[in-house]
């Protein structure tokens, strides 16, 4: 708070508020970037798990003859 008070005394209220708004915007952007990065990692992991599951189901269906409709 003392830094903000010093900025107001040195630069004036409008410039101090603008500097704070820029800093606050930057901090919010860093937070959102972290959330986005985490979400992308989680979605990638989920897609990989689904891909593995589909591959296993396809292999099991092929082995059991579940997809062999040509002889009917």
PQR file of N, CA, C, O and H, with PARSE charges and radii, in Angstrom:
ATOM      1  N   UNK A   1       0.828  -1.189   0.000 -0.4000 1.5000
ATOM      2  CA  UNK A   1       0.000   0.000   0.000 -0.0000 2.0000
ATOM      3  C   UNK A   1       0.873   1.254   0.000  0.5500 1.7000
ATOM      4  O   UNK A   1       0.523   2.269  -0.601 -0.5500 1.4000
ATOM      5  N   UNK A   2       1.992   1.168   0.670 -0.4000 1.5000
ATOM      6  CA  UNK A   2       2.896   2.314   0.720 -0.0000 2.0000
ATOM      7  C   UNK A   2       3.437   2.644  -0.672  0.5500 1.7000
ATOM      8  O   UNK A   2       3.617   3.813  -1.014 -0.5500 1.4000
ATOM      9  H   UNK A   2       2.277   0.343   1.159  0.4000 1.0000
ATOM     10  N   UNK A   3       3.697   1.601  -1.474 -0.4000 1.5000
ATOM     11  CA  UNK A   3       4.185   1.813  -2.841 -0.0000 2.0000
ATOM     12  C   UNK A   3       3.138   2.569  -3.645  0.5500 1.7000
ATOM     13  O   UNK A   3       3.467   3.498  -4.383 -0.5500 1.4000
ATOM     14  H   UNK A   3       3.551   0.651  -1.196  0.4000 1.0000
ATOM     15  N   UNK A   4       1.877   2.174  -3.503 -0.4000 1.5000
ATOM     16  CA  UNK A   4       0.801   2.837  -4.228 -0.0000 2.0000
ATOM     17  C   UNK A   4       0.671   4.303  -3.795  0.5500 1.7000
ATOM     18  O   UNK A   4       0.464   5.185  -4.628 -0.5500 1.4000
ATOM     19  H   UNK A   4       1.610   1.420  -2.903  0.4000 1.0000
ATOM     20  N   UNK A   5       0.791   4.550  -2.510 -0.4000 1.5000
ATOM     21  CA  UNK A   5       0.725   5.922  -1.993 -0.0000 2.0000
ATOM     22  C   UNK A   5       1.881   6.755  -2.540  0.5500 1.7000
ATOM     23  O   UNK A   5       1.699   7.920  -2.895 -0.5500 1.4000
ATOM     24  H   UNK A   5       0.959   3.833  -1.833  0.4000 1.0000
ATOM     25  N   UNK A   6       3.072   6.153  -2.608 -0.4000 1.5000
ATOM     26  CA  UNK A   6       4.227   6.865  -3.167 -0.0000 2.0000
ATOM     27  C   UNK A   6       4.029   7.173  -4.647  0.5500 1.7000
ATOM     28  O   UNK A   6       4.407   8.244  -5.120 -0.5500 1.4000
ATOM     29  H   UNK A   6       3.220   5.207  -2.319  0.4000 1.0000
ATOM     30  N   UNK A   7       3.433   6.228  -5.378 -0.4000 1.5000
ATOM     31  CA  UNK A   7       3.152   6.466  -6.800 -0.0000 2.0000
ATOM     32  C   UNK A   7       2.186   7.626  -6.988  0.5500 1.7000
ATOM     33  O   UNK A   7       2.363   8.452  -7.883 -0.5500 1.4000
ATOM     34  H   UNK A   7       3.125   5.357  -4.994  0.4000 1.0000
ATOM     35  N   UNK A   8       1.167   7.685  -6.144 -0.4000 1.5000
ATOM     36  CA  UNK A   8       0.200   8.785  -6.238 -0.0000 2.0000
ATOM     37  C   UNK A   8       0.906  10.115  -5.972  0.5500 1.7000
ATOM     38  O   UNK A   8       0.673  11.100  -6.672 -0.5500 1.4000
ATOM     39  H   UNK A   8       1.023   7.014  -5.416  0.4000 1.0000
ATOM     40  N   UNK A   9       1.761  10.133  -4.963 -0.4000 1.5000
ATOM     41  CA  UNK A   9       2.473  11.365  -4.637 -0.0000 2.0000
ATOM     42  C   UNK A   9       3.454  11.770  -5.720  0.5500 1.7000
ATOM     43  O   UNK A   9       3.651  12.960  -5.965 -0.5500 1.4000
ATOM     44  H   UNK A   9       1.950   9.333  -4.394  0.4000 1.0000
ATOM     45  N   UNK A  10       4.074  10.793  -6.372 -0.4000 1.5000
ATOM     46  CA  UNK A  10       5.096  11.085  -7.379 -0.0000 2.0000
ATOM     47  C   UNK A  10       4.485  11.366  -8.749  0.5500 1.7000
ATOM     48  O   UNK A  10       4.829  12.355  -9.396 -0.5500 1.4000
ATOM     49  H   UNK A  10       3.915   9.826  -6.173  0.4000 1.0000
ATOM     50  N   UNK A  11       3.585  10.500  -9.185 -0.4000 1.5000
ATOM     51  CA  UNK A  11       3.067  10.577 -10.551 -0.0000 2.0000
ATOM     52  C   UNK A  11       1.698  11.221 -10.665  0.5500 1.7000
ATOM     53  O   UNK A  11       1.333  11.728 -11.726 -0.5500 1.4000
ATOM     54  H   UNK A  11       3.305   9.697  -8.660  0.4000 1.0000
ATOM     55  N   UNK A  12       0.957  11.205  -9.603 -0.4000 1.5000
ATOM     56  CA  UNK A  12      -0.409  11.703  -9.644 -0.0000 2.0000
ATOM     57  C   UNK A  12      -1.384  10.532  -9.660  0.5500 1.7000
ATOM     58  O   UNK A  12      -1.038   9.416 -10.048 -0.5500 1.4000
ATOM     59  H   UNK A  12       1.254  10.793  -8.741  0.4000 1.0000
ATOM     60  N   UNK A  13      -2.597  10.812  -9.235 -0.4000 1.5000
ATOM     61  CA  UNK A  13      -3.604   9.763  -9.086 -0.0000 2.0000
ATOM     62  C   UNK A  13      -3.955   9.055 -10.399  0.5500 1.7000
ATOM     63  O   UNK A  13      -3.980   7.824 -10.421 -0.5500 1.4000
ATOM     64  H   UNK A  13      -2.877  11.718  -8.920  0.4000 1.0000
ATOM     65  N   UNK A  14      -4.227   9.775 -11.490 -0.4000 1.5000
ATOM     66  CA  UNK A  14      -4.617   9.078 -12.725 -0.0000 2.0000
ATOM     67  C   UNK A  14      -3.541   8.121 -13.246  0.5500 1.7000
ATOM     68  O   UNK A  14      -3.855   7.012 -13.678 -0.5500 1.4000
ATOM     69  H   UNK A  14      -4.208  10.775 -11.471  0.4000 1.0000
ATOM     70  N   UNK A  15      -2.286   8.544 -13.205 -0.4000 1.5000
ATOM     71  CA  UNK A  15      -1.218   7.679 -13.701 -0.0000 2.0000
ATOM     72  C   UNK A  15      -1.017   6.492 -12.763  0.5500 1.7000
ATOM     73  O   UNK A  15      -0.766   5.378 -13.222 -0.5500 1.4000
ATOM     74  H   UNK A  15      -2.031   9.445 -12.854  0.4000 1.0000
ATOM     75  N   UNK A  16      -1.123   6.717 -11.467 -0.4000 1.5000
ATOM     76  CA  UNK A  16      -0.987   5.620 -10.510 -0.0000 2.0000
ATOM     77  C   UNK A  16      -2.103   4.586 -10.705  0.5500 1.7000
ATOM     78  O   UNK A  16      -1.850   3.382 -10.642 -0.5500 1.4000
ATOM     79  H   UNK A  16      -1.327   7.622 -11.094  0.4000 1.0000
ATOM     80  N   UNK A  17      -3.315   5.046 -10.938 -0.4000 1.5000
ATOM     81  CA  UNK A  17      -4.444   4.131 -11.177 -0.0000 2.0000
ATOM     82  C   UNK A  17      -4.237   3.370 -12.485  0.5500 1.7000
ATOM     83  O   UNK A  17      -4.523   2.174 -12.555 -0.5500 1.4000
ATOM     84  H   UNK A  17      -3.520   6.024 -10.989  0.4000 1.0000
ATOM     85  N   UNK A  18      -3.749   4.042 -13.507 -0.4000 1.5000
ATOM     86  CA  UNK A  18      -3.482   3.374 -14.786 -0.0000 2.0000
ATOM     87  C   UNK A  18      -2.397   2.311 -14.612  0.5500 1.7000
ATOM     88  O   UNK A  18      -2.512   1.211 -15.152 -0.5500 1.4000
ATOM     89  H   UNK A  18      -3.517   5.013 -13.450  0.4000 1.0000
ATOM     90  N   UNK A  19      -1.342   2.639 -13.860 -0.4000 1.5000
ATOM     91  CA  UNK A  19      -0.270   1.660 -13.612 -0.0000 2.0000
ATOM     92  C   UNK A  19      -0.813   0.458 -12.845  0.5500 1.7000
ATOM     93  O   UNK A  19      -0.477  -0.684 -13.157 -0.5500 1.4000
ATOM     94  H   UNK A  19      -1.248   3.533 -13.422  0.4000 1.0000
ATOM     95  N   UNK A  20      -1.648   0.715 -11.848 -0.4000 1.5000
ATOM     96  CA  UNK A  20      -2.248  -0.391 -11.092 -0.0000 2.0000
ATOM     97  C   UNK A  20      -3.139  -1.244 -11.992  0.5500 1.7000
ATOM     98  O   UNK A  20      -3.117  -2.471 -11.901 -0.5500 1.4000
ATOM     99  H   UNK A  20      -1.921   1.643 -11.594  0.4000 1.0000
ATOM    100  N   UNK A  21      -3.911  -0.613 -12.848 -0.4000 1.5000
ATOM    101  CA  UNK A  21      -4.795  -1.356 -13.759 -0.0000 2.0000
ATOM    102  C   UNK A  21      -3.980  -2.234 -14.704  0.5500 1.7000
ATOM    103  O   UNK A  21      -4.362  -3.374 -14.967 -0.5500 1.4000
ATOM    104  H   UNK A  21      -3.929   0.384 -12.923  0.4000 1.0000
ATOM    105  N   UNK A  22      -2.876  -1.724 -15.211 -0.4000 1.5000
ATOM    106  CA  UNK A  22      -2.011  -2.536 -16.079 -0.0000 2.0000
ATOM    107  C   UNK A  22      -1.420  -3.714 -15.327  0.5500 1.7000
ATOM    108  O   UNK A  22      -1.403  -4.838 -15.829 -0.5500 1.4000
ATOM    109  H   UNK A  22      -2.566  -0.798 -14.997  0.4000 1.0000
ATOM    110  N   UNK A  23      -0.937  -3.452 -14.120 -0.4000 1.5000
ATOM    111  CA  UNK A  23      -0.369  -4.533 -13.305 -0.0000 2.0000
ATOM    112  C   UNK A  23      -1.433  -5.587 -12.996  0.5500 1.7000
ATOM    113  O   UNK A  23      -1.179  -6.785 -13.116 -0.5500 1.4000
ATOM    114  H   UNK A  23      -0.951  -2.539 -13.713  0.4000 1.0000
ATOM    115  N   UNK A  24      -2.615  -5.138 -12.600 -0.4000 1.5000
ATOM    116  CA  UNK A  24      -3.703  -6.058 -12.265 -0.0000 2.0000
ATOM    117  C   UNK A  24      -4.103  -6.885 -13.486  0.5500 1.7000
ATOM    118  O   UNK A  24      -4.364  -8.082 -13.367 -0.5500 1.4000
ATOM    119  H   UNK A  24      -2.822  -4.165 -12.502  0.4000 1.0000
ATOM    120  N   UNK A  25      -4.153  -6.255 -14.649 -0.4000 1.5000
ATOM    121  CA  UNK A  25      -4.493  -6.957 -15.882 -0.0000 2.0000
ATOM    122  C   UNK A  25      -3.450  -8.025 -16.200  0.5500 1.7000
ATOM    123  O   UNK A  25      -3.789  -9.134 -16.614 -0.5500 1.4000
ATOM    124  H   UNK A  25      -3.941  -5.282 -14.745  0.4000 1.0000
ATOM    125  N   UNK A  26      -2.184  -7.682 -16.002 -0.4000 1.5000
ATOM    126  CA  UNK A  26      -1.103  -8.637 -16.253 -0.0000 2.0000
ATOM    127  C   UNK A  26      -1.196  -9.836 -15.310  0.5500 1.7000
ATOM    128  O   UNK A  26      -1.027 -10.977 -15.741 -0.5500 1.4000
ATOM    129  H   UNK A  26      -1.908  -6.782 -15.665  0.4000 1.0000
ATOM    130  N   UNK A  27      -1.460  -9.588 -14.041 -0.4000 1.5000
ATOM    131  CA  UNK A  27      -1.593 -10.675 -13.063 -0.0000 2.0000
ATOM    132  C   UNK A  27      -2.777 -11.581 -13.417  0.5500 1.7000
ATOM    133  O   UNK A  27      -2.683 -12.803 -13.307 -0.5500 1.4000
ATOM    134  H   UNK A  27      -1.597  -8.661 -13.691  0.4000 1.0000
ATOM    135  N   UNK A  28      -3.876 -10.982 -13.835 -0.4000 1.5000
ATOM    136  CA  UNK A  28      -5.056 -11.761 -14.221 -0.0000 2.0000
ATOM    137  C   UNK A  28      -4.761 -12.600 -15.461  0.5500 1.7000
ATOM    138  O   UNK A  28      -5.206 -13.743 -15.560 -0.5500 1.4000
ATOM    139  H   UNK A  28      -3.952  -9.988 -13.924  0.4000 1.0000
ATOM    140  N   UNK A  29      -4.017 -12.038 -16.399 -0.4000 1.5000
ATOM    141  CA  UNK A  29      -3.642 -12.762 -17.606 -0.0000 2.0000
ATOM    142  C   UNK A  29      -2.757 -13.969 -17.262  0.5500 1.7000
ATOM    143  O   UNK A  29      -2.931 -15.044 -17.837 -0.5500 1.4000
ATOM    144  H   UNK A  29      -3.656 -11.109 -16.319  0.4000 1.0000
ATOM    145  N   UNK A  30      -1.820 -13.801 -16.340 -0.4000 1.5000
ATOM    146  CA  UNK A  30      -0.971 -14.917 -15.912 -0.0000 2.0000
ATOM    147  C   UNK A  30      -1.820 -16.021 -15.272  0.5500 1.7000
ATOM    148  O   UNK A  30      -1.589 -17.205 -15.516 -0.5500 1.4000
ATOM    149  H   UNK A  30      -1.678 -12.928 -15.873  0.4000 1.0000
ATOM    150  N   UNK A  31      -2.802 -15.629 -14.454 -0.4000 1.5000
ATOM    151  CA  UNK A  31      -3.695 -16.605 -13.827 -0.0000 2.0000
ATOM    152  C   UNK A  31      -4.489 -17.373 -14.888  0.5500 1.7000
ATOM    153  O   UNK A  31      -4.574 -18.600 -14.835 -0.5500 1.4000
ATOM    154  H   UNK A  31      -2.990 -14.667 -14.256  0.4000 1.0000
ATOM    155  N   UNK A  32      -5.067 -16.652 -15.844 -0.4000 1.5000
ATOM    156  CA  UNK A  32      -5.853 -17.302 -16.893 -0.0000 2.0000
ATOM    157  C   UNK A  32      -4.983 -18.210 -17.761  0.5500 1.7000
ATOM    158  O   UNK A  32      -5.441 -19.266 -18.197 -0.5500 1.4000
ATOM    159  H   UNK A  32      -4.998 -15.656 -15.887  0.4000 1.0000
ATOM    160  N   UNK A  33      -3.741 -17.815 -18.014 -0.4000 1.5000
ATOM    161  CA  UNK A  33      -2.821 -18.648 -18.787 -0.0000 2.0000
ATOM    162  C   UNK A  33      -2.562 -19.963 -18.060  0.5500 1.7000
ATOM    163  O   UNK A  33      -2.515 -21.025 -18.682 -0.5500 1.4000
ATOM    164  H   UNK A  33      -3.369 -16.958 -17.659  0.4000 1.0000
ATOM    165  N   UNK A  34      -2.394 -19.888 -16.739 -0.4000 1.5000
ATOM    166  CA  UNK A  34      -2.199 -21.099 -15.940 -0.0000 2.0000
ATOM    167  C   UNK A  34      -3.413 -22.009 -15.983  0.5500 1.7000
ATOM    168  O   UNK A  34      -3.281 -23.227 -16.101 -0.5500 1.4000
ATOM    169  H   UNK A  34      -2.432 -19.025 -16.234  0.4000 1.0000
ATOM    170  N   UNK A  35      -4.599 -21.417 -15.888 -0.4000 1.5000
ATOM    171  CA  UNK A  35      -5.835 -22.207 -15.950 -0.0000 2.0000
ATOM    172  C   UNK A  35      -5.963 -22.870 -17.319  0.5500 1.7000
ATOM    173  O   UNK A  35      -6.313 -24.047 -17.413 -0.5500 1.4000
ATOM    174  H   UNK A  35      -4.707 -20.427 -15.792  0.4000 1.0000
ATOM    175  N   UNK A  36      -5.680 -22.118 -18.372 -0.4000 1.5000
ATOM    176  CA  UNK A  36      -5.769 -22.661 -19.726 -0.0000 2.0000
ATOM    177  C   UNK A  36      -4.774 -23.802 -19.923  0.5500 1.7000
ATOM    178  O   UNK A  36      -5.118 -24.836 -20.495 -0.5500 1.4000
ATOM    179  H   UNK A  36      -5.396 -21.162 -18.296  0.4000 1.0000
ATOM    180  N   UNK A  37      -3.554 -23.616 -19.454 -0.4000 1.5000
ATOM    181  CA  UNK A  37      -2.534 -24.655 -19.593 -0.0000 2.0000
ATOM    182  C   UNK A  37      -2.943 -25.925 -18.855  0.5500 1.7000
ATOM    183  O   UNK A  37      -2.784 -27.027 -19.379 -0.5500 1.4000
ATOM    184  H   UNK A  37      -3.275 -22.776 -18.989  0.4000 1.0000
ATOM    185  N   UNK A  38      -3.464 -25.776 -17.653 -0.4000 1.5000
ATOM    186  CA  UNK A  38      -3.909 -26.930 -16.874 -0.0000 2.0000
ATOM    187  C   UNK A  38      -5.086 -27.628 -17.552  0.5500 1.7000
ATOM    188  O   UNK A  38      -5.134 -28.857 -17.601 -0.5500 1.4000
ATOM    189  H   UNK A  38      -3.593 -24.880 -17.227  0.4000 1.0000
ATOM    190  N   UNK A  39      -6.023 -26.860 -18.070 -0.4000 1.5000
ATOM    191  CA  UNK A  39      -7.187 -27.428 -18.752 -0.0000 2.0000
ATOM    192  C   UNK A  39      -6.759 -28.205 -19.996  0.5500 1.7000
ATOM    193  O   UNK A  39      -7.268 -29.295 -20.257 -0.5500 1.4000
ATOM    194  H   UNK A  39      -5.984 -25.861 -18.031  0.4000 1.0000
ATOM    195  N   UNK A  40      -5.832 -27.647 -20.756 -0.4000 1.5000
ATOM    196  CA  UNK A  40      -5.348 -28.345 -21.952 -0.0000 2.0000
ATOM    197  C   UNK A  40      -4.657 -29.659 -21.595  0.5500 1.7000
ATOM    198  O   UNK A  40      -4.847 -30.665 -22.279 -0.5500 1.4000
ATOM    199  H   UNK A  40      -5.419 -26.761 -20.544  0.4000 1.0000
ATOM    200  N   UNK A  41      -3.863 -29.658 -20.534 -0.4000 1.5000
ATOM    201  CA  UNK A  41      -3.202 -30.889 -20.093 -0.0000 2.0000
ATOM    202  C   UNK A  41      -4.227 -31.943 -19.690  0.5500 1.7000
ATOM    203  O   UNK A  41      -4.109 -33.108 -20.067 -0.5500 1.4000
ATOM    204  H   UNK A  41      -3.709 -28.841 -19.978  0.4000 1.0000
ATOM    205  N   UNK A  42      -5.232 -31.528 -18.921 -0.4000 1.5000
ATOM    206  CA  UNK A  42      -6.271 -32.465 -18.487 -0.0000 2.0000
ATOM    207  C   UNK A  42      -7.069 -32.994 -19.675  0.5500 1.7000
ATOM    208  O   UNK A  42      -7.376 -34.185 -19.726 -0.5500 1.4000
ATOM    209  H   UNK A  42      -5.327 -30.581 -18.614  0.4000 1.0000
ATOM    210  N   UNK A  43      -7.408 -32.135 -20.623 -0.4000 1.5000
ATOM    211  CA  UNK A  43      -8.156 -32.579 -21.809 -0.0000 2.0000
ATOM    212  C   UNK A  43      -7.325 -33.528 -22.665  0.5500 1.7000
ATOM    213  O   UNK A  43      -7.851 -34.503 -23.201 -0.5500 1.4000
ATOM    214  H   UNK A  43      -7.158 -31.167 -20.581  0.4000 1.0000
ATOM    215  N   UNK A  44      -6.035 -33.248 -22.795 -0.4000 1.5000
ATOM    216  CA  UNK A  44      -5.160 -34.135 -23.557 -0.0000 2.0000
ATOM    217  C   UNK A  44      -5.096 -35.505 -22.901  0.5500 1.7000
ATOM    218  O   UNK A  44      -5.162 -36.527 -23.585 -0.5500 1.4000
ATOM    219  H   UNK A  44      -5.608 -32.456 -22.360  0.4000 1.0000
ATOM    220  N   UNK A  45      -4.968 -35.533 -21.587 -0.4000 1.5000
ATOM    221  CA  UNK A  45      -4.934 -36.808 -20.869 -0.0000 2.0000
ATOM    222  C   UNK A  45      -6.250 -37.568 -21.043  0.5500 1.7000
ATOM    223  O   UNK A  45      -6.242 -38.785 -21.228 -0.5500 1.4000
ATOM    224  H   UNK A  45      -4.914 -34.704 -21.032  0.4000 1.0000
ATOM    225  N   UNK A  46      -7.370 -36.864 -20.986 -0.4000 1.5000
ATOM    226  CA  UNK A  46      -8.675 -37.509 -21.157 -0.0000 2.0000
ATOM    227  C   UNK A  46      -8.818 -38.078 -22.571  0.5500 1.7000
ATOM    228  O   UNK A  46      -9.322 -39.187 -22.745 -0.5500 1.4000
ATOM    229  H   UNK A  46      -7.377 -35.875 -20.835  0.4000 1.0000
ATOM    230  N   UNK A  47      -8.380 -37.330 -23.571 -0.4000 1.5000
ATOM    231  CA  UNK A  47      -8.459 -37.814 -24.955 -0.0000 2.0000
ATOM    232  C   UNK A  47      -7.572 -39.035 -25.135  0.5500 1.7000
ATOM    233  O   UNK A  47      -7.958 -39.984 -25.818 -0.5500 1.4000
ATOM    234  H   UNK A  47      -7.971 -36.428 -23.430  0.4000 1.0000
ATOM    235  N   UNK A  48      -6.397 -39.024 -24.536 -0.4000 1.5000
ATOM    236  CA  UNK A  48      -5.508 -40.189 -24.628 -0.0000 2.0000
ATOM    237  C   UNK A  48      -6.137 -41.416 -23.974  0.5500 1.7000
ATOM    238  O   UNK A  48      -6.046 -42.521 -24.511 -0.5500 1.4000
ATOM    239  H   UNK A  48      -6.084 -38.253 -23.981  0.4000 1.0000
ATOM    240  N   UNK A  49      -6.777 -41.227 -22.811 -0.4000 1.5000
ATOM    241  CA  UNK A  49      -7.448 -42.361 -22.145 -0.0000 2.0000
ATOM    242  C   UNK A  49      -8.599 -42.881 -22.998  0.5500 1.7000
ATOM    243  O   UNK A  49      -8.774 -44.093 -23.128 -0.5500 1.4000
ATOM    244  H   UNK A  49      -6.851 -40.329 -22.375  0.4000 1.0000
ATOM    245  N   UNK A  50      -9.387 -41.979 -23.580 -0.4000 1.5000
ATOM    246  CA  UNK A  50     -10.490 -42.404 -24.446 -0.0000 2.0000
ATOM    247  C   UNK A  50      -9.976 -43.139 -25.682  0.5500 1.7000
ATOM    248  O   UNK A  50     -10.563 -44.136 -26.102 -0.5500 1.4000
ATOM    249  H   UNK A  50      -9.245 -40.994 -23.474  0.4000 1.0000
ATOM    250  N   UNK A  51      -8.900 -42.658 -26.252 -0.4000 1.5000
ATOM    251  CA  UNK A  51      -8.304 -43.313 -27.414 -0.0000 2.0000
ATOM    252  C   UNK A  51      -7.855 -44.729 -27.071  0.5500 1.7000
ATOM    253  O   UNK A  51      -8.086 -45.667 -27.834 -0.5500 1.4000
ATOM    254  H   UNK A  51      -8.423 -41.848 -25.910  0.4000 1.0000
ATOM    255  N   UNK A  52      -7.206 -44.874 -25.909 -0.4000 1.5000
ATOM    256  CA  UNK A  52      -6.777 -46.204 -25.469 -0.0000 2.0000
ATOM    257  C   UNK A  52      -7.971 -47.122 -25.249  0.5500 1.7000
ATOM    258  O   UNK A  52      -7.935 -48.295 -25.620 -0.5500 1.4000
ATOM    259  H   UNK A  52      -7.018 -44.112 -25.289  0.4000 1.0000
ATOM    260  N   UNK A  53      -9.028 -46.587 -24.645 -0.4000 1.5000
ATOM    261  CA  UNK A  53     -10.225 -47.382 -24.395 -0.0000 2.0000
ATOM    262  C   UNK A  53     -10.873 -47.819 -25.707  0.5500 1.7000
ATOM    263  O   UNK A  53     -11.267 -48.977 -25.843 -0.5500 1.4000
ATOM    264  H   UNK A  53      -9.057 -45.634 -24.343  0.4000 1.0000
ATOM    265  N   UNK A  54     -10.986 -46.918 -26.661 -0.4000 1.5000
ATOM    266  CA  UNK A  54     -11.570 -47.258 -27.967 -0.0000 2.0000
ATOM    267  C   UNK A  54     -10.725 -48.316 -28.659  0.5500 1.7000
ATOM    268  O   UNK A  54     -11.257 -49.248 -29.263 -0.5500 1.4000
ATOM    269  H   UNK A  54     -10.666 -45.977 -26.551  0.4000 1.0000
ATOM    270  N   UNK A  55      -9.421 -48.171 -28.571 -0.4000 1.5000
ATOM    271  CA  UNK A  55      -8.525 -49.153 -29.193 -0.0000 2.0000
ATOM    272  C   UNK A  55      -8.704 -50.527 -28.563  0.5500 1.7000
ATOM    273  O   UNK A  55      -8.746 -51.535 -29.269 -0.5500 1.4000
ATOM    274  H   UNK A  55      -8.989 -47.414 -28.080  0.4000 1.0000
ATOM    275  N   UNK A  56      -8.810 -50.573 -27.224 -0.4000 1.5000
ATOM    276  CA  UNK A  56      -9.017 -51.871 -26.550 -0.0000 2.0000
ATOM    277  C   UNK A  56     -10.357 -52.485 -26.925  0.5500 1.7000
ATOM    278  O   UNK A  56     -10.441 -53.692 -27.153 -0.5500 1.4000
ATOM    279  H   UNK A  56      -8.776 -49.754 -26.651  0.4000 1.0000
ATOM    280  N   UNK A  57     -11.408 -51.671 -26.992 -0.4000 1.5000
ATOM    281  CA  UNK A  57     -12.737 -52.183 -27.346 -0.0000 2.0000
ATOM    282  C   UNK A  57     -12.725 -52.698 -28.784  0.5500 1.7000
ATOM    283  O   UNK A  57     -13.327 -53.733 -29.074 -0.5500 1.4000
ATOM    284  H   UNK A  57     -11.340 -50.690 -26.807  0.4000 1.0000
ATOM    285  N   UNK A  58     -12.060 -52.001 -29.669 -0.4000 1.5000
ATOM    286  CA  UNK A  58     -11.982 -52.419 -31.065 -0.0000 2.0000
ATOM    287  C   UNK A  58     -11.227 -53.737 -31.195  0.5500 1.7000
ATOM    288  O   UNK A  58     -11.633 -54.617 -31.953 -0.5500 1.4000
ATOM    289  H   UNK A  58     -11.571 -51.160 -29.433  0.4000 1.0000
ATOM    290  N   UNK A  59     -10.132 -53.872 -30.457 -0.4000 1.5000
ATOM    291  CA  UNK A  59      -9.354 -55.114 -30.499 -0.0000 2.0000
ATOM    292  C   UNK A  59     -10.171 -56.270 -29.944  0.5500 1.7000
ATOM    293  O   UNK A  59     -10.176 -57.354 -30.526 -0.5500 1.4000
ATOM    294  H   UNK A  59      -9.802 -53.156 -29.840  0.4000 1.0000
ATOM    295  N   UNK A  60     -10.863 -56.057 -28.829 -0.4000 1.5000
ATOM    296  CA  UNK A  60     -11.681 -57.121 -28.238 -0.0000 2.0000
ATOM    297  C   UNK A  60     -12.809 -57.503 -29.178  0.5500 1.7000
ATOM    298  O   UNK A  60     -13.105 -58.688 -29.329 -0.5500 1.4000
ATOM    299  H   UNK A  60     -10.859 -55.176 -28.357  0.4000 1.0000
ATOM    300  N   UNK A  61     -13.449 -56.522 -29.815 -0.4000 1.5000
ATOM    301  CA  UNK A  61     -14.531 -56.808 -30.749 -0.0000 2.0000
ATOM    302  C   UNK A  61     -14.046 -57.582 -31.953  0.5500 1.7000
ATOM    303  O   UNK A  61     -14.748 -58.461 -32.452 -0.5500 1.4000
ATOM    304  H   UNK A  61     -13.208 -55.560 -29.691  0.4000 1.0000
ATOM    305  N   UNK A  62     -12.860 -57.268 -32.423 -0.4000 1.5000
ATOM    306  CA  UNK A  62     -12.290 -57.968 -33.573 -0.0000 2.0000
ATOM    307  C   UNK A  62     -11.931 -59.403 -33.210  0.5500 1.7000
ATOM    308  O   UNK A  62     -12.165 -60.320 -33.996 -0.5500 1.4000
ATOM    309  H   UNK A  62     -12.290 -56.554 -32.017  0.4000 1.0000
ATOM    310  N   UNK A  63     -11.371 -59.599 -32.037 -0.4000 1.5000
ATOM    311  CA  UNK A  63     -10.984 -60.939 -31.596 -0.0000 2.0000
ATOM    312  C   UNK A  63     -12.219 -61.808 -31.393  0.5500 1.7000
ATOM    313  O   UNK A  63     -12.196 -62.991 -31.733 -0.5500 1.4000
ATOM    314  H   UNK A  63     -11.181 -58.854 -31.398  0.4000 1.0000
ATOM    315  N   UNK A  64     -13.278 -61.255 -30.856 -0.4000 1.5000
ATOM    316  CA  UNK A  64     -14.506 -62.012 -30.614 -0.0000 2.0000
ATOM    317  C   UNK A  64     -15.335 -62.181 -31.883  0.5500 1.7000
ATOM    318  O   UNK A  64     -16.306 -62.937 -31.884 -0.5500 1.4000
ATOM    319  H   UNK A  64     -13.296 -60.294 -30.580  0.4000 1.0000
ATOM    320  N   UNK A  65     -14.974 -61.500 -32.945 -0.4000 1.5000
ATOM    321  CA  UNK A  65     -15.732 -61.597 -34.192 -0.0000 2.0000
ATOM    322  C   UNK A  65     -16.942 -60.698 -34.207  0.5500 1.7000
ATOM    323  O   UNK A  65     -17.848 -60.890 -35.018 -0.5500 1.4000
ATOM    324  H   UNK A  65     -14.185 -60.886 -32.944  0.4000 1.0000
ATOM    325  N   UNK A  66     -16.973 -59.738 -33.342 -0.4000 1.5000
ATOM    326  CA  UNK A  66     -18.122 -58.834 -33.249 -0.0000 2.0000
ATOM    327  C   UNK A  66     -18.279 -57.918 -34.437  0.5500 1.7000
ATOM    328  O   UNK A  66     -19.385 -57.441 -34.691 -0.5500 1.4000
ATOM    329  H   UNK A  66     -16.237 -59.581 -32.683  0.4000 1.0000
ATOM    330  N   UNK A  67     -17.218 -57.652 -35.176 -0.4000 1.5000
ATOM    331  CA  UNK A  67     -17.307 -56.753 -36.317 -0.0000 2.0000
ATOM    332  C   UNK A  67     -17.283 -57.499 -37.644  0.5500 1.7000
ATOM    333  O   UNK A  67     -17.154 -56.870 -38.694 -0.5500 1.4000
ATOM    334  H   UNK A  67     -16.320 -58.040 -34.970  0.4000 1.0000
ATOM    335  N   UNK A  68     -17.399 -58.781 -37.625 -0.4000 1.5000
ATOM    336  CA  UNK A  68     -17.329 -59.579 -38.845 -0.0000 2.0000
ATOM    337  C   UNK A  68     -18.744 -59.802 -39.373  0.5500 1.7000
ATOM    338  O   UNK A  68     -19.361 -60.826 -39.080 -0.5500 1.4000
ATOM    339  H   UNK A  68     -17.503 -59.292 -36.771  0.4000 1.0000
ATOM    340  N   UNK A  69     -19.248 -58.873 -40.132 -0.4000 1.5000
ATOM    341  CA  UNK A  69     -20.595 -58.967 -40.686 -0.0000 2.0000
ATOM    342  C   UNK A  69     -20.586 -59.377 -42.151  0.5500 1.7000
ATOM    343  O   UNK A  69     -21.645 -59.417 -42.778 -0.5500 1.4000
ATOM    344  H   UNK A  69     -18.747 -58.041 -40.371  0.4000 1.0000
ATOM    345  N   UNK A  70     -19.433 -59.681 -42.709 -0.4000 1.5000
ATOM    346  CA  UNK A  70     -19.342 -59.995 -44.129 -0.0000 2.0000
ATOM    347  C   UNK A  70     -19.948 -61.357 -44.459  0.5500 1.7000
ATOM    348  O   UNK A  70     -20.429 -61.534 -45.578 -0.5500 1.4000
ATOM    349  H   UNK A  70     -18.573 -59.649 -42.200  0.4000 1.0000
ATOM    350  N   UNK A  71     -19.950 -62.314 -43.554 -0.4000 1.5000
ATOM    351  CA  UNK A  71     -20.438 -63.674 -43.833 -0.0000 2.0000
ATOM    352  C   UNK A  71     -21.927 -63.827 -43.595  0.5500 1.7000
ATOM    353  O   UNK A  71     -22.445 -64.934 -43.734 -0.5500 1.4000
ATOM    354  H   UNK A  71     -19.559 -62.170 -42.645  0.4000 1.0000
ATOM    355  N   UNK A  72     -22.623 -62.788 -43.251 -0.4000 1.5000
ATOM    356  CA  UNK A  72     -24.064 -62.917 -42.946 -0.0000 2.0000
ATOM    357  C   UNK A  72     -24.921 -62.636 -44.139  0.5500 1.7000
ATOM    358  O   UNK A  72     -26.147 -62.703 -44.047 -0.5500 1.4000
ATOM    359  H   UNK A  72     -22.202 -61.888 -43.138  0.4000 1.0000
TER
END
